[in-house]
């Protein structure tokens, strides 16, 4: 009788251990699934906020034909106003060198006296800003650093558009 009880306990212990292990596997799977959903959310926010329009070269012309791997690498098209000339940042390099919390701070105080002043990034909820960060990090670093801002009155040597003062 004692022998049967020991066998039964061993079988139950093996079953419980198996359940714990499959629970761990499920947790890893769920974490990967959640990460995938956050990256997809970041992709969606990038598209709907129009980030590619400025931060991806030729996006306004070619739109859907530009592969995702070429998104958000900045541009040499300047935006010129009374504040000077600014160039769309290479977000792939910028965010690669920032923590998620640093990105949140930057996004919330986004670029006074530039076209970015019009963008609603500073009022975007943290969850979406974090999704943007994770999506850009998912893309990985690519491209070259952004051109430096030119002071007011300096004529750019690159292509540029005259941009009205942000309201």
GUKENU-524057 format. One line per 10 residues: number of its first residue (from 0); their letters; for each residue x, y, z of C-alpha. Coordinates in steps of 0.05 Angstrom, whole numbers, padded with zeros to 5 digits, m for minus. Layout:
N
NUM> A> X,Y,Z ~ ...
//
This chain:
167
0> XXXXXXXXXX> 00000,00000,00000 ~ 00056,00048,00018 ~ 00090,00032,m00048 ~ 00026,00052,m00087 ~ 00021,00117,m00047 ~ 00093,00135,m00063 ~ 00082,00121,m00137 ~ 00019,00163,m00136 ~ 00056,00221,m00103 ~ 00112,00216,m00154
10> XXXXXXXXXX> 00062,00217,m00211 ~ 00025,00276,m00181 ~ 00091,00313,m00170 ~ 00111,00300,m00242 ~ 00044,00326,m00267 ~ 00049,00389,m00225 ~ 00120,00401,m00249 ~ 00097,00393,m00320 ~ 00041,00443,m00309 ~ 00089,00493,m00280
20> XXXXXXXXXX> 00136,00485,m00339 ~ 00081,00494,m00390 ~ 00057,00554,m00351 ~ 00127,00585,m00358 ~ 00126,00571,m00433 ~ 00058,00603,m00439 ~ 00084,00664,m00401 ~ 00143,00671,m00449 ~ 00096,00663,m00508 ~ 00048,00715,m00479
30> XXXXXXXXXX> 00106,00764,m00467 ~ 00127,00756,m00540 ~ 00056,00765,m00563 ~ 00048,00828,m00521 ~ 00114,00856,m00548 ~ 00089,00842,m00619 ~ 00024,00879,m00605 ~ 00062,00939,m00577 ~ 00106,00941,m00639 ~ 00045,00937,m00684
40> XXXXXXXXXX> 00014,00994,m00644 ~ 00077,01035,m00654 ~ 00073,01022,m00729 ~ 00001,01045,m00729 ~ 00015,01108,m00690 ~ 00074,01126,m00735 ~ 00028,01119,m00796 ~ m00031,01157,m00768 ~ 00010,01214,m00740 ~ 00044,01223,m00807
50> XXXXXXXXXX> 00115,01215,m00780 ~ 00139,01186,m00846 ~ 00116,01247,m00884 ~ 00177,01285,m00860 ~ 00224,01234,m00828 ~ 00226,01186,m00887 ~ 00257,01212,m00951 ~ 00209,01216,m01011 ~ 00152,01187,m00971 ~ 00104,01241,m00994
60> XXXXXXXXXX> 00119,01222,m01066 ~ 00125,01146,m01063 ~ 00086,01131,m00999 ~ 00069,01056,m01000 ~ 00128,01036,m01044 ~ 00179,01054,m00991 ~ 00195,00992,m00951 ~ 00188,00996,m00875 ~ 00263,00981,m00868 ~ 00276,01051,m00898
70> XXXXXXXXXX> 00228,01089,m00853 ~ 00247,01145,m00805 ~ 00319,01156,m00826 ~ 00313,01232,m00829 ~ 00316,01277,m00889 ~ 00359,01331,m00920 ~ 00296,01370,m00940 ~ 00298,01432,m00897 ~ 00238,01469,m00867 ~ 00255,01543,m00867
80> XXXXXXXXXX> 00218,01595,m00827 ~ 00232,01656,m00784 ~ 00264,01608,m00733 ~ 00316,01584,m00784 ~ 00319,01519,m00822 ~ 00308,01452,m00788 ~ 00316,01382,m00817 ~ 00275,01321,m00799 ~ 00313,01280,m00748 ~ 00338,01210,m00761
90> XXXXXXXXXX> 00293,01177,m00709 ~ 00327,01110,m00720 ~ 00393,01138,m00694 ~ 00363,01184,m00642 ~ 00320,01133,m00607 ~ 00374,01080,m00611 ~ 00416,01124,m00566 ~ 00361,01141,m00516 ~ 00324,01104,m00461 ~ 00249,01098,m00466
100> XXXXXXXXXX> 00241,01148,m00409 ~ 00287,01198,m00443 ~ 00244,01192,m00505 ~ 00181,01207,m00465 ~ 00213,01271,m00437 ~ 00236,01293,m00507 ~ 00169,01278,m00539 ~ 00131,01317,m00487 ~ 00173,01380,m00497 ~ 00177,01373,m00572
110> XXXXXXXXXX> 00213,01426,m00612 ~ 00188,01496,m00600 ~ 00200,01543,m00660 ~ 00200,01487,m00712 ~ 00149,01449,m00753 ~ 00147,01397,m00697 ~ 00112,01449,m00654 ~ 00049,01435,m00695 ~ 00052,01360,m00685 ~ 00010,01332,m00628
120> XXXXXXXXXX> 00067,01290,m00601 ~ 00068,01330,m00536 ~ m00004,01311,m00522 ~ 00002,01238,m00542 ~ m00010,01188,m00486 ~ 00051,01154,m00456 ~ 00027,01086,m00479 ~ 00030,01108,m00552 ~ 00096,01144,m00543 ~ 00125,01080,m00513
130> XXXXXXXXXX> 00097,01041,m00572 ~ 00131,01089,m00621 ~ 00196,01079,m00583 ~ 00191,01003,m00585 ~ 00173,01004,m00659 ~ 00232,01048,m00677 ~ 00279,01006,m00634 ~ 00250,00944,m00670 ~ 00271,00975,m00736 ~ 00342,00985,m00710
140> XXXXXXXXXX> 00393,01040,m00726 ~ 00401,01060,m00798 ~ 00423,01120,m00839 ~ 00465,01181,m00825 ~ 00459,01236,m00772 ~ 00412,01293,m00786 ~ 00438,01359,m00813 ~ 00446,01413,m00761 ~ 00394,01468,m00754 ~ 00412,01533,m00790
150> XXXXXXXXXX> 00401,01600,m00756 ~ 00350,01649,m00782 ~ 00373,01686,m00844 ~ 00422,01631,m00866 ~ 00403,01605,m00935 ~ 00406,01528,m00938 ~ 00448,01494,m00990 ~ 00400,01435,m00990 ~ 00330,01432,m01018 ~ 00281,01467,m00971
160> XXXXXXX> 00210,01490,m00965 ~ 00188,01556,m00935 ~ 00147,01537,m00875 ~ 00100,01584,m00837 ~ 00112,01600,m00764 ~ 00081,01549,m00718 ~ 00019,01576,m00684
//
